[in-house]
Structure formats: structure tokens, C-alpha cells
């Protein structure tokens, strides 16, 4: 197909050399979408919550890893003194711990990914809408997300970087949303003290994949 297009294009140019070509001014910008989301005020709060969960998972995994290594070391150093039954039991315990640790790591990866999605997706969706509005406002024809590993951007002019502006607008929109929320009604104090229920433990809700880049808006390719 490529070999056929070029001769055809050249023929059209030669046959119609007097047709004026309408020029179109293009405005191109870049944005580190993920950075803008994570470094916003709400993004930082979400990152702190995520890091707490991450450290907890890591501590649990490290503890189980040490227990597994202790069992393996015991089997190696006491192999000659242990009975066959004791060695078989120890080996079964090592196999069990190995399986549990692998499953723990797999489950932790899924839970952390879901938690990241739960925490960052609302901010990313808000950022997408803001970026679309910014593109329409400034008349950009193309905005490239440099946080995407597949963007293949090797250089760009910092003047065309919208990351800081996007972060600023995310924070401004968050403040506006918070200010618009109705104030909670004052609590009515009962005449007699009501019995206090024990505190309820709430497990974290499952839930980012990486923040989704904004969908193309009007006037964008």
C-alpha cells in the first residue's frame, strides 16, 4: 500500500499545482498527567493512604519471608541430626510457607492496585475534564501525555508543559467543590446520654490502574 500512495500523491500535485493549500496553525502541548494528579493536594493525601497500606503489606511479607528462611536454614544446618520424620515435617512446613508467601504477594498486588484505583480514579476523572476544558480554552490541537511510557517523547519545550497548570486547576476545583458542600446540621444533644456502641472496624473497600489519560475533546485529534 505504501508504494502506491506516493506516486498517486505526486500525480495529484502535478496535475493540480494551482490549488491553494489551506494552512492550519497547530498548537501542541505536553502534560505529565500522572504527576499532575499525584502532586495535587488530594493526590498527596491519597498517596499517603496508599503508602500506609503498602508499608503494612511489606512488613507482613518480610515477616513471613524471614520465617521461611529460618525454616530453610534449620533444615540445611540440622539435616544430619534430625530424624527422617522431623525432616519430612519441616520440609512440609517450608513448602506450606512458600505457597502462602506466594499467594500473599499475589493478593497484596491486587489489593494495592485496587486501592490505588479507588483513591486516584476520582481525581484522575476530574483532571481529565479540567484538561479538556484547558485545551478548548487555549486552542490546543494536540496534548501529549508524557507520563505514558508509549509517548516516545524525547524532548519538549518546558514552556509548552501544562503539568503545573493542570495541578493548580485540580486544587482550585477541589476547593470549589469542598466549599459548595452544604454544612452538616448541628448535632442534637439528647436529654439523657445514650449508650455508646463499640467502635466498628471497617475494612478498606476494594477498588487505580494508572490514571487514565483524558479522552480527546472537540478540536483534538
N, CA, C and O of each residue as an XYZ file, in Angstrom:
884
protein
N       0.826     -1.204      0.000
C       0.000      0.000      0.000
C       0.861      1.255      0.000
O       0.505      2.238     -0.650
N       1.966      1.246      0.701
C       2.814      2.432      0.789
C       3.401      2.792     -0.556
O       3.501      3.975     -0.884
N       3.797      1.798     -1.350
C       4.410      2.072     -2.644
C       3.420      2.694     -3.621
O       3.826      3.359     -4.574
N       2.116      2.482     -3.390
C       1.121      3.017     -4.312
C       0.726      4.447     -3.957
O       0.314      5.211     -4.829
N       0.847      4.810     -2.687
C       0.353      6.121     -2.260
C       1.240      7.258     -2.750
O       0.731      8.292     -3.182
N       2.540      7.086     -2.691
C       3.424      8.182     -3.050
C       3.307      8.587     -4.510
O       3.178      9.783     -4.773
N       3.344      7.659     -5.498
C       3.158      8.074     -6.901
C       1.830      8.764     -7.124
O       1.747      9.722     -7.893
N       0.775      8.279     -6.452
C      -0.529      8.894     -6.614
C      -0.518     10.313     -6.072
O      -1.076     11.217     -6.694
N       0.107     10.519     -4.928
C       0.183     11.847     -4.342
C       0.956     12.803     -5.236
O       0.539     13.946     -5.422
N       2.071     12.355     -5.790
C       2.858     13.194     -6.676
C       2.074     13.559     -7.938
O       2.171     14.681     -8.434
N       1.300     12.606     -8.449
C       0.496     12.858     -9.645
C      -0.549     13.931     -9.379
O      -0.773     14.809    -10.211
N      -1.188     13.856     -8.210
C      -2.204     14.844     -7.867
C      -1.576     16.229     -7.754
O      -2.164     17.211     -8.206
N      -0.404     16.318     -7.163
C       0.265     17.611     -7.019
C       0.635     18.195     -8.379
O       0.511     19.400     -8.596
N       1.086     17.345     -9.286
C       1.483     17.822    -10.602
C       0.286     18.239    -11.446
O       0.373     19.199    -12.211
N      -0.832     17.527    -11.314
C      -1.999     17.833    -12.120
C      -2.720     19.079    -11.632
O      -3.336     19.788    -12.428
N      -2.650     19.356    -10.330
C      -3.380     20.496     -9.782
C      -2.424     21.397     -8.990
O      -2.551     21.535     -7.773
N      -1.477     21.999     -9.689
C      -0.490     22.815     -8.983
C      -1.038     24.156     -8.542
O      -0.405     24.834     -7.733
N      -2.189     24.558     -9.042
C      -2.689     25.885     -8.735
C      -3.698     25.895     -7.595
O      -4.184     26.957     -7.205
N      -4.022     24.694     -7.046
C      -4.993     24.641     -5.955
C      -4.337     25.171     -4.693
O      -3.331     24.609     -4.260
N      -4.860     26.226     -4.084
C      -4.248     26.764     -2.869
C      -4.361     25.787     -1.705
O      -5.383     25.116     -1.558
N      -3.331     25.702     -0.884
C      -3.324     24.820      0.278
C      -3.666     25.645      1.503
O      -2.987     26.621      1.822
N      -4.700     25.253      2.168
C      -5.140     25.971      3.353
C      -4.259     25.577      4.536
O      -4.226     24.409      4.925
N      -3.572     26.511      5.087
C      -2.693     26.232      6.225
C      -3.495     26.253      7.519
O      -4.440     27.026      7.671
N      -3.102     25.401      8.432
C      -3.765     25.333      9.723
C      -2.715     25.428     10.819
O      -1.784     24.624     10.866
N      -2.864     26.398     11.690
C      -1.921     26.566     12.785
C      -2.226     25.551     13.869
O      -3.354     25.458     14.353
N      -1.222     24.804     14.238
C      -1.396     23.779     15.272
C      -0.725     24.235     16.554
O       0.378     24.780     16.533
N      -1.404     24.007     17.669
C      -0.831     24.279     18.981
C      -0.704     22.954     19.715
O      -1.692     22.254     19.938
N       0.515     22.623     20.085
C       0.792     21.339     20.722
C       1.390     21.585     22.100
O       2.242     22.457     22.270
N       0.945     20.824     23.065
C       1.470     20.932     24.419
C       1.687     19.531     24.978
O       1.230     18.542     24.406
N       2.385     19.467     26.096
C       2.602     18.188     26.785
C       2.127     18.327     28.223
O       2.026     19.431     28.758
N       1.838     17.192     28.832
C       1.446     17.180     30.229
C       1.866     15.847     30.836
O       1.714     14.794     30.216
N       2.390     15.906     32.045
C       2.637     14.681     32.811
C       1.382     14.452     33.648
O       1.277     14.921     34.781
N       0.448     13.731     33.071
C      -0.877     13.601     33.662
C      -0.811     12.944     35.040
O      -1.457     13.397     35.984
N      -0.030     11.881     35.144
C       0.055     11.169     36.419
C       0.679     12.054     37.495
O       0.218     12.057     38.636
N       1.720     12.801     37.142
C       2.367     13.696     38.097
C       1.390     14.776     38.568
O       1.336     15.097     39.755
N       0.625     15.329     37.635
C      -0.341     16.368     37.992
C      -1.365     15.839     38.988
O      -1.748     16.542     39.923
N      -1.810     14.596     38.788
C      -2.802     14.002     39.683
C      -2.203     13.709     41.053
O      -2.782     14.062     42.080
N      -1.037     13.062     41.062
C      -0.430     12.632     42.320
C       0.060     13.813     43.154
O       0.032     13.749     44.383
N       0.511     14.896     42.505
C       1.049     16.038     43.238
C      -0.004     17.087     43.572
O       0.323     18.119     44.158
N      -1.241     16.846     43.215
C      -2.302     17.730     43.669
C      -2.520     17.498     45.169
O      -2.051     16.502     45.720
N      -3.225     18.412     45.817
C      -3.448     18.292     47.262
C      -4.160     16.988     47.606
O      -3.761     16.281     48.532
N      -5.216     16.674     46.857
C      -5.943     15.428     47.100
C      -5.093     14.217     46.715
O      -5.168     13.168     47.354
N      -4.290     14.370     45.674
C      -3.419     13.279     45.268
C      -2.397     12.942     46.333
O      -2.099     11.769     46.555
N      -1.853     13.955     46.997
C      -0.880     13.722     48.070
C      -1.532     12.996     49.246
O      -0.934     12.094     49.832
N      -2.752     13.392     49.586
C      -3.457     12.702     50.664
C      -3.694     11.234     50.308
O      -3.523     10.347     51.144
N      -4.087     10.993     49.071
C      -4.328      9.629     48.625
C      -3.032      8.824     48.616
O      -3.031      7.642     48.959
N      -1.936      9.458     48.227
C      -0.645      8.774     48.198
C      -0.209      8.373     49.601
O       0.369      7.304     49.794
N      -0.486      9.233     50.581
C      -0.144      8.906     51.963
C      -0.932      7.678     52.439
O      -0.377      6.792     53.089
N      -2.211      7.636     52.115
C      -3.025      6.475     52.492
C      -2.511      5.211     51.809
O      -2.450      4.141     52.414
N      -2.143      5.358     50.538
C      -1.632      4.205     49.799
C      -0.321      3.711     50.406
O      -0.112      2.504     50.535
N       0.562      4.638     50.778
C       1.859      4.258     51.334
C       1.716      3.550     52.679
O       2.488      2.641     52.985
N       0.737      3.958     53.482
C       0.483      3.280     54.750
C       0.097      1.819     54.496
O       0.613      0.910     55.147
N      -0.812      1.607     53.546
C      -1.221      0.242     53.209
C      -0.056     -0.552     52.629
O       0.107     -1.734     52.934
N       0.749      0.092     51.796
C       1.901     -0.569     51.184
C       2.901     -1.019     52.245
O       3.390     -2.148     52.199
N       3.206     -0.147     53.196
C       4.165     -0.491     54.244
C       3.657     -1.635     55.105
O       4.436     -2.484     55.540
N       2.345     -1.661     55.354
C       1.772     -2.756     56.134
C       1.920     -4.092     55.405
O       2.288     -5.100     56.009
N       1.632     -4.091     54.105
C       1.781     -5.310     53.309
C       3.241     -5.757     53.264
O       3.538     -6.947     53.361
N       4.142     -4.799     53.117
C       5.557     -5.128     53.047
C       6.054     -5.725     54.358
O       6.828     -6.682     54.355
N       5.605     -5.157     55.481
C       6.026     -5.669     56.783
C       5.559     -7.107     56.980
O       6.308     -7.946     57.480
N       4.326     -7.387     56.589
C       3.790     -8.745     56.706
C       4.568     -9.714     55.825
O       4.895    -10.823     56.249
N       4.860     -9.293     54.601
C       5.599    -10.158     53.679
C       7.025    -10.417     54.178
O       7.530    -11.535     54.083
N       7.662     -9.375     54.708
C       9.028     -9.542     55.219
C       9.063    -10.487     56.419
O       9.999    -11.273     56.563
N       8.052    -10.414     57.274
C       7.972    -11.314     58.418
C       7.843    -12.767     57.969
O       8.537    -13.650     58.475
N       6.954    -13.001     57.020
C       6.761    -14.369     56.519
C       7.989    -14.856     55.760
O       8.331    -16.037     55.819
N       8.648    -13.953     55.051
C       9.863    -14.333     54.335
C      10.951    -14.781     55.312
O      11.656    -15.755     55.051
N      11.088    -14.077     56.429
C      12.096    -14.444     57.426
C      11.777    -15.800     58.048
O      12.674    -16.618     58.252
N      10.503    -16.039     58.349
C      10.105    -17.331     58.908
C      10.429    -18.461     57.932
O      10.875    -19.534     58.338
N      10.200    -18.210     56.649
C      10.513    -19.215     55.639
C      12.020    -19.461     55.572
O      12.459    -20.609     55.519
N      12.796    -18.408     55.573
C      14.248    -18.550     55.506
C      14.794    -19.242     56.747
O      15.746    -20.016     56.651
N      14.206    -18.974     57.913
C      14.636    -19.656     59.141
C      14.394    -21.157     59.036
O      15.234    -21.961     59.438
N      13.237    -21.523     58.490
C      12.946    -22.948     58.312
C      13.905    -23.608     57.334
O      14.370    -24.721     57.578
N      14.202    -22.940     56.238
C      15.145    -23.478     55.262
C      16.543    -23.630     55.856
O      17.232    -24.619     55.607
N      16.952    -22.628     56.651
C      18.276    -22.677     57.286
C      18.353    -23.819     58.299
O      19.371    -24.506     58.389
N      17.284    -24.017     59.055
C      17.247    -25.102     60.035
C      17.362    -26.453     59.351
O      18.062    -27.341     59.838
N      16.680    -26.612     58.232
C      16.739    -27.877     57.507
C      18.144    -28.135     56.976
O      18.606    -29.276     56.969
N      18.822    -27.085     56.532
C      20.174    -27.247     55.992
C      21.199    -27.549     57.078
O      22.062    -28.409     56.902
N      21.104    -26.841     58.203
C      22.124    -26.980     59.254
C      21.905    -28.209     60.134
O      22.866    -28.729     60.702
N      20.664    -28.685     60.262
C      20.369    -29.810     61.151
C      19.947    -31.055     60.388
O      19.337    -31.964     60.950
N      20.272    -31.086     59.123
C      19.841    -32.214     58.293
C      20.372    -33.540     58.828
O      19.664    -34.547     58.801
N      21.609    -33.547     59.313
C      22.200    -34.804     59.780
C      21.694    -35.236     61.145
O      21.710    -36.427     61.456
N      21.249    -34.301     61.961
C      20.800    -34.639     63.316
C      19.308    -34.902     63.410
O      18.858    -35.563     64.346
N      18.541    -34.406     62.472
C      17.091    -34.593     62.500
C      16.711    -35.984     62.005
O      17.357    -36.553     61.125
N      15.654    -36.507     62.591
C      15.140    -37.787     62.112
C      14.450    -37.587     60.773
O      14.148    -36.461     60.377
N      14.201    -38.702     60.078
C      13.529    -38.612     58.786
C      12.137    -38.009     58.932
O      11.684    -37.239     58.086
N      11.476    -38.372     60.016
C      10.134    -37.821     60.244
C      10.182    -36.324     60.484
O       9.358    -35.574     59.960
N      11.171    -35.886     61.294
C      11.310    -34.460     61.587
C      11.665    -33.680     60.326
O      11.145    -32.587     60.102
N      12.545    -34.235     59.507
C      12.918    -33.563     58.261
C      11.727    -33.471     57.305
O      11.547    -32.458     56.629
N      10.920    -34.522     57.251
C       9.751    -34.510     56.371
C       8.741    -33.459     56.841
O       8.154    -32.737     56.036
N       8.554    -33.391     58.154
C       7.617    -32.392     58.696
C       8.120    -30.979     58.435
O       7.346    -30.088     58.087
N       9.419    -30.785     58.604
C       9.992    -29.463     58.374
C       9.900    -29.069     56.905
O       9.636    -27.911     56.582
N      10.119    -30.034     56.021
C      10.014    -29.750     54.598
C       8.578    -29.402     54.205
O       8.346    -28.519     53.379
N       7.616    -30.110     54.809
C       6.213    -29.783     54.525
C       5.879    -28.366     55.009
O       5.149    -27.626     54.349
N       6.430    -28.005     56.178
C       6.197    -26.659     56.701
C       6.806    -25.604     55.771
O       6.212    -24.549     55.548
N       7.991    -25.895     55.231
C       8.641    -24.960     54.296
C       7.814    -24.823     53.024
O       7.614    -23.716     52.526
N       7.337    -25.944     52.502
C       6.513    -25.901     51.290
C       5.234    -25.107     51.531
O       4.802    -24.335     50.675
N       4.631    -25.302     52.703
C       3.400    -24.575     53.030
C       3.660    -23.073     53.108
O       2.898    -22.277     52.559
N       4.732    -22.694     53.788
C       5.066    -21.277     53.924
C       5.412    -20.653     52.567
O       5.092    -19.491     52.312
N       6.059    -21.425     51.708
C       6.394    -20.924     50.375
C       5.127    -20.623     49.585
O       5.021    -19.579     48.941
N       4.169    -21.540     49.639
C       2.902    -21.343     48.935
C       2.135    -20.154     49.499
O       1.584    -19.348     48.749
N       2.104    -20.051     50.841
C       1.390    -18.944     51.480
C       2.020    -17.601     51.132
O       1.313    -16.617     50.911
N       3.355    -17.562     51.083
C       4.032    -16.303     50.767
C       3.764    -15.890     49.322
O       3.560    -14.709     49.042
N       3.763    -16.850     48.414
C       3.477    -16.527     47.013
C       2.051    -16.000     46.871
O       1.823    -15.010     46.177
N       1.105    -16.649     47.517
C      -0.286    -16.188     47.446
C      -0.445    -14.826     48.115
O      -1.212    -13.984     47.650
N       0.285    -14.617     49.207
C       0.227    -13.334     49.891
C       0.703    -12.217     48.975
O       0.084    -11.155     48.909
N       1.796    -12.454     48.275
C       2.321    -11.439     47.355
C       1.345    -11.156     46.219
O       1.151    -10.002     45.837
N       0.730    -12.208     45.679
C      -0.220    -12.025     44.583
C      -1.453    -11.250     45.050
O      -1.930    -10.345     44.364
N      -1.960    -11.623     46.235
C      -3.134    -10.926     46.771
C      -2.808     -9.475     47.103
O      -3.623     -8.581     46.875
N      -1.612     -9.245     47.643
C      -1.215     -7.884     48.005
C      -1.125     -7.000     46.768
O      -1.534     -5.840     46.799
N      -0.591     -7.542     45.683
C      -0.502     -6.773     44.441
C      -1.895     -6.363     43.967
O      -2.108     -5.215     43.578
N      -2.836     -7.297     43.998
C      -4.194     -6.994     43.548
C      -4.863     -5.970     44.464
O      -5.515     -5.039     43.991
N      -4.699     -6.145     45.768
C      -5.335     -5.238     46.719
C      -4.765     -3.819     46.610
O      -5.504     -2.836     46.667
N      -3.449     -3.729     46.454
C      -2.829     -2.415     46.347
C      -3.217     -1.720     45.046
O      -3.422     -0.506     45.018
N      -3.317     -2.499     43.967
C      -3.738     -1.923     42.698
C      -5.178     -1.423     42.789
O      -5.512     -0.358     42.270
N      -6.019     -2.205     43.452
C      -7.416     -1.788     43.630
C      -7.514     -0.556     44.510
O      -8.325      0.333     44.251
N      -6.688     -0.498     45.555
C      -6.700      0.656     46.444
C      -6.233      1.905     45.710
O      -6.799      2.983     45.887
N      -5.204      1.761     44.889
C      -4.711      2.900     44.104
C      -5.803      3.407     43.171
O      -5.984      4.613     43.007
N      -6.520      2.480     42.569
C      -7.609      2.863     41.672
C      -8.706      3.605     42.438
O      -9.227      4.621     41.977
N      -9.040      3.083     43.603
C     -10.104      3.685     44.416
C      -9.731      5.098     44.855
O     -10.579      5.990     44.884
N      -8.456      5.296     45.199
C      -8.022      6.586     45.719
C      -7.813      7.627     44.626
O      -8.157      8.795     44.806
N      -7.248      7.205     43.488
C      -6.830      8.166     42.474
C      -7.807      8.340     41.314
O      -7.768      9.360     40.626
N      -8.671      7.372     41.090
C      -9.566      7.476     39.935
C     -10.457      8.716     39.987
O     -10.584      9.391     38.965
N     -11.084      9.057     41.122
C     -11.910     10.274     41.133
C     -11.109     11.530     40.783
O     -11.611     12.419     40.096
N      -9.860     11.598     41.260
C      -9.028     12.767     40.956
C      -8.658     12.761     39.475
O      -8.650     13.809     38.829
N      -8.350     11.573     38.937
C      -7.978     11.479     37.527
C      -9.142     11.852     36.617
O      -8.939     12.493     35.585
N     -10.352     11.462     36.984
C     -11.518     11.819     36.174
C     -11.754     13.329     36.199
O     -12.092     13.928     35.178
N     -11.573     13.937     37.370
C     -11.711     15.389     37.462
C     -10.628     16.076     36.626
O     -10.895     17.062     35.938
N      -9.403     15.543     36.693
C      -8.290     16.125     35.943
C      -8.526     16.006     34.440
O      -8.163     16.909     33.687
N      -9.125     14.911     33.997
C      -9.417     14.739     32.574
C     -10.367     15.821     32.080
O     -10.158     16.409     31.019
N     -11.412     16.077     32.860
C     -12.382     17.112     32.476
C     -11.716     18.493     32.459
O     -11.977     19.304     31.570
N     -10.860     18.748     33.445
C     -10.171     20.042     33.507
C      -9.227     20.202     32.321
O      -9.130     21.283     31.741
N      -8.531     19.124     31.962
C      -7.590     19.200     30.841
C      -8.323     19.424     29.526
O      -7.847     20.171     28.671
N      -9.464     18.792     29.359
C     -10.257     19.016     28.156
C     -10.695     20.484     28.056
O     -10.645     21.087     26.984
N     -11.123     21.042     29.190
C     -11.535     22.452     29.203
C     -10.351     23.372     28.928
O     -10.482     24.381     28.235
N      -9.192     23.012     29.480
C      -7.992     23.809     29.251
C      -7.586     23.787     27.782
O      -7.190     24.813     27.228
N      -7.684     22.617     27.150
C      -7.342     22.503     25.735
C      -8.269     23.358     24.877
O      -7.817     24.034     23.953
N      -9.570     23.327     25.185
C     -10.523     24.140     24.427
C     -10.297     25.630     24.673
O     -10.396     26.439     23.750
N      -9.997     25.983     25.908
C      -9.781     27.384     26.266
C      -8.553     27.967     25.563
O      -8.594     29.096     25.074
N      -7.466     27.199     25.515
C      -6.216     27.687     24.936
C      -6.079     27.357     23.449
O      -5.119     27.786     22.809
N      -7.021     26.603     22.899
C      -6.996     26.288     21.477
C      -5.931     25.286     21.079
O      -5.370     25.383     19.988
N      -5.639     24.320     21.949
C      -4.646     23.304     21.604
C      -5.261     22.271     20.665
O      -6.404     21.850     20.844
N      -4.487     21.873     19.668
C      -4.945     20.827     18.754
C      -4.450     19.456     19.175
O      -4.995     18.440     18.743
N      -3.415     19.417     20.020
C      -2.864     18.142     20.466
C      -2.167     18.335     21.806
O      -1.367     19.256     21.966
N      -2.471     17.460     22.776
C      -1.768     17.424     24.052
C      -1.255     16.005     24.256
O      -2.020     15.043     24.193
N       0.041     15.884     24.499
C       0.676     14.569     24.644
C       0.936     14.289     26.117
O       1.504     15.122     26.823
N       0.523     13.126     26.573
C       0.745     12.718     27.954
C       2.122     12.068     28.061
O       2.291     10.919     27.652
N       3.110     12.783     28.604
C       4.469     12.256     28.682
C       4.627     11.250     29.818
O       5.672     10.607     29.919
N       3.617     11.097     30.677
C       3.695     10.066     31.713
C       3.411      8.690     31.132
O       3.676      7.675     31.776
N       2.877      8.651     29.926
C       2.623      7.384     29.242
C       3.933      6.852     28.672
O       4.560      7.541     27.869
N       4.375      5.645     29.058
C       5.641      5.116     28.553
C       5.687      4.985     27.034
O       6.768      4.921     26.448
N       4.526      4.945     26.399
C       4.474      4.775     24.957
C       4.424      6.108     24.204
O       4.226      6.120     22.989
N       4.598      7.216     24.904
C       4.516      8.513     24.228
C       5.713      8.761     23.312
O       5.592      9.487     22.326
N       6.882      8.160     23.628
C       8.092      8.296     22.800
C       8.528      9.748     22.627
O       9.133     10.090     21.611
N       8.232     10.601     23.596
C       8.675     11.990     23.535
C      10.104     12.070     24.067
O      10.360     11.678     25.205
N      11.038     12.572     23.255
C      12.441     12.658     23.660
C      12.805     14.065     24.115
O      13.790     14.234     24.834
N      12.045     15.073     23.721
C      12.308     16.439     24.158
C      11.072     17.273     23.927
O      10.307     17.031     22.993
N      10.880     18.266     24.792
C       9.820     19.248     24.595
C      10.228     20.537     25.287
O      11.020     20.540     26.230
N       9.672     21.618     24.799
C       9.950     22.923     25.365
C       9.185     23.066     26.693
O       7.964     22.913     26.714
N       9.882     23.355     27.789
C       9.187     23.494     29.077
C       8.059     24.518     29.051
O       7.129     24.436     29.853
N       8.133     25.482     28.135
C       7.063     26.473     28.045
C       5.743     25.838     27.601
O       4.671     26.396     27.834
N       5.828     24.673     26.962
C       4.619     24.001     26.481
C       4.152     22.907     27.437
O       3.299     22.092     27.083
N       4.711     22.887     28.655
C       4.347     21.875     29.648
C       3.186     22.399     30.497
O       3.311     23.434     31.153
N       2.070     21.691     30.484
C       0.869     22.120     31.200
C       0.712     21.457     32.563
O      -0.320     21.623     33.213
N       1.731     20.700     33.008
C       1.584     19.903     34.229
C       1.271     20.762     35.450
O       0.313     20.484     36.171
N       2.068     21.802     35.688
C       1.851     22.648     36.860
C       0.505     23.364     36.791
O      -0.186     23.494     37.802
N       0.139     23.822     35.610
C      -1.145     24.494     35.449
C      -2.295     23.541     35.725
O      -3.288     23.916     36.348
N      -2.154     22.294     35.254
C      -3.206     21.312     35.499
C      -3.324     21.016     36.988
O      -4.434     20.931     37.513
N      -2.194     20.856     37.675
C      -2.221     20.616     39.123
C      -2.894     21.773     39.849
O      -3.710     21.564     40.747
N      -2.544     22.996     39.452
C      -3.140     24.177     40.087
C      -4.649     24.190     39.897
O      -5.389     24.515     40.825
N      -5.110     23.840     38.705
C      -6.549     23.858     38.435
C      -7.265     22.714     39.146
O      -8.425     22.856     39.534
N      -6.586     21.583     39.321
C      -7.189     20.482     40.089
C      -7.440     20.940     41.519
O      -8.522     20.725     42.066
N      -6.432     21.575     42.125
C      -6.582     22.053     43.502
C      -7.684     23.109     43.601
O      -8.473     23.100     44.545
N      -7.735     24.008     42.636
C      -8.765     25.051     42.654
C     -10.160     24.435     42.548
O     -11.085     24.849     43.248
N     -10.301     23.447     41.670
C     -11.601     22.794     41.506
C     -11.985     22.033     42.764
O     -13.160     21.992     43.132
N     -10.994     21.424     43.434
C     -11.265     20.693     44.675
C     -11.759     21.641     45.764
O     -12.713     21.335     46.479
N     -11.100     22.799     45.884
C     -11.527     23.779     46.883
C     -12.940     24.276     46.600
O     -13.742     24.453     47.517
N     -13.234     24.499     45.324
C     -14.575     24.962     44.959
C     -15.623     23.917     45.301
O     -16.699     24.243     45.801
N     -15.302     22.662     45.028
C     -16.240     21.574     45.334
C     -16.466     21.447     46.832
O     -17.595     21.264     47.287
N     -15.365     21.547     47.608
C     -15.495     21.445     49.058
C     -16.302     22.603     49.621
O     -17.106     22.420     50.535
N     -16.087     23.805     49.071
C     -16.810     24.977     49.567
C     -18.299     24.902     49.248
O     -19.126     25.451     49.976
N     -18.633     24.216     48.152
C     -20.033     24.138     47.734
C     -20.828     23.100     48.516
O     -22.056     23.074     48.433
N     -20.143     22.244     49.274
C     -20.857     21.218     50.028
C     -21.656     21.863     51.148
O     -21.149     22.753     51.830
N     -22.909     21.426     51.353
C     -23.715     22.013     52.434
C     -23.130     21.662     53.796
O     -22.605     20.567     54.003
N     -23.231     22.603     54.707
C     -22.712     22.364     56.051
C     -23.566     21.324     56.757
O     -24.783     21.272     56.582
N     -22.911     20.508     57.550
C     -23.632     19.465     58.283
C     -24.508     20.100     59.351
O     -24.078     21.036     60.025
N     -25.734     19.603     59.515
C     -26.615     20.178     60.548
C     -26.039     19.938     61.936
O     -25.411     18.905     62.168
N     -26.240     20.878     62.871
C     -25.706     20.690     64.226
C     -26.321     19.479     64.895
O     -27.511     19.198     64.751
N     -25.494     18.783     65.616
C     -25.967     17.576     66.298
C     -26.885     17.955     67.457
O     -26.616     18.894     68.206
N     -27.969     17.204     67.581
C     -28.925     17.446     68.674
C     -28.490     16.634     69.874
O     -28.373     15.411     69.802
N     -28.253     17.316     70.970
C     -27.796     16.635     72.173
C     -28.963     15.992     72.890
O     -29.905     16.692     73.261
N     -28.940     14.703     73.095
C     -30.059     14.033     73.763
C     -30.166     14.460     75.226
O     -29.181     14.840     75.859
N     -31.385     14.385     75.738
C     -31.601     14.766     77.129
C     -30.836     13.837     78.063
O     -30.237     14.274     79.046
N     -30.867     12.574     77.743
C     -30.137     11.598     78.554
C     -29.052     10.983     77.700
O     -29.259     10.772     76.504
N     -27.901     10.689     78.279
C     -26.816     10.101     77.487
C     -27.198      8.736     76.952
O     -27.615      7.847     77.694
N     -27.045      8.593     75.643
C     -27.364      7.313     75.014
C     -26.188      6.368     75.166
O     -25.047      6.824     75.237
N     -26.431      5.054     75.219
C     -25.327      4.098     75.306
C     -24.435      4.198     74.078
O     -24.915      4.348     72.955
N     -23.164      4.115     74.304
C     -22.188      4.245     73.224
C     -21.867      2.871     72.667
O     -21.477      1.963     73.401
N     -22.037      2.730     71.345
C     -21.732      1.451     70.703
C     -20.223      1.297     70.577
O     -19.515      2.293     70.430
N     -19.718      0.067     70.631
C     -18.271     -0.147     70.459
C     -17.827      0.280     69.077
O     -18.610      0.216     68.129
N     -16.578      0.715     68.947
C     -16.098      1.139     67.629
C     -16.168      0.018     66.626
O     -15.914     -1.142     66.950
N     -16.519      0.375     65.393
C     -16.682     -0.610     64.327
C     -15.483     -0.536     63.387
O     -15.118      0.533     62.896
N     -14.895     -1.672     63.157
C     -13.746     -1.734     62.268
C     -14.228     -1.904     60.837
O     -14.982     -2.831     60.542
N     -13.811     -1.044     59.974
C     -14.224     -1.088     58.573
C     -13.033     -1.477     57.727
O     -11.999     -0.811     57.768
N     -13.162     -2.540     56.966
C     -12.085     -2.962     56.079
C     -12.027     -2.041     54.874
O     -13.065     -1.554     54.426
N     -10.847     -1.791     54.340
C     -10.745     -0.918     53.164
C     -11.505     -1.489     51.978
O     -11.416     -2.682     51.686
N     -12.244     -0.640     51.305
C     -13.018     -1.091     50.152
C     -12.093     -1.458     49.002
O     -11.123     -0.753     48.726
N     -12.402     -2.585     48.321
C     -11.565     -2.929     47.169
C     -11.736     -1.920     46.048
O     -12.839     -1.401     45.880
N     -10.889     -1.670     45.411
C     -11.137     -0.767     44.328
C     -10.283     -1.025     43.152
O     -10.390     -0.324     42.146
N      -5.429      2.341     41.570
C      -6.002      2.639     40.282
C      -5.074      2.097     39.313
O      -3.852      2.230     39.259
N      -5.966      1.381     38.460
C      -4.902      1.332     37.490
C      -4.366      2.728     37.334
O      -4.910      3.691     37.874
N      -3.357      2.815     36.634
C      -2.740      4.108     36.386
C      -3.779      5.085     35.866
O      -4.612      4.705     35.044
N      -3.754      6.361     36.331
C      -4.765      7.334     35.893
C      -4.934      7.358     34.389
O      -3.959      7.426     33.640
N      -6.187      7.301     33.954
C      -6.474      7.252     32.532
C      -6.246      8.603     31.888
O      -6.772      9.603     32.378
N      -5.477      8.675     30.800
C      -5.277      9.947     30.100
C      -6.616     10.486     29.615
O      -7.535      9.708     29.358
N      -6.743     11.801     29.487
C      -8.021     12.394     29.086
C      -8.408     11.981     27.676
O      -7.562     11.833     26.794
N      -9.716     11.797     27.487
C     -10.225     11.438     26.174
C     -10.140     12.659     25.257
O     -10.239     13.790     25.732
N      -9.957     12.448     23.959
C      -9.888     13.585     23.035
C     -11.160     14.405     23.070
O     -12.260     13.853     23.048
N     -11.018     15.707     23.124
C     -12.177     16.588     23.135
C     -12.386     17.208     21.778
O     -11.688     16.860     20.825
N     -13.339     18.125     21.667
C     -13.589     18.772     20.361
C     -12.370     19.548     19.890
O     -11.746     20.283     20.656
N     -12.046     19.371     18.628
C     -10.911     20.072     18.051
C      -9.598     19.392     18.303
O      -8.549     19.897     17.904
N      -9.635     18.224     18.975
C      -8.416     17.483     19.213
C      -8.414     16.218     18.386
O      -9.465     15.595     18.237
N      -7.260     15.802     17.833
C      -7.222     14.599     17.004
C      -7.420     13.366     17.835
O      -7.418     12.256     17.303
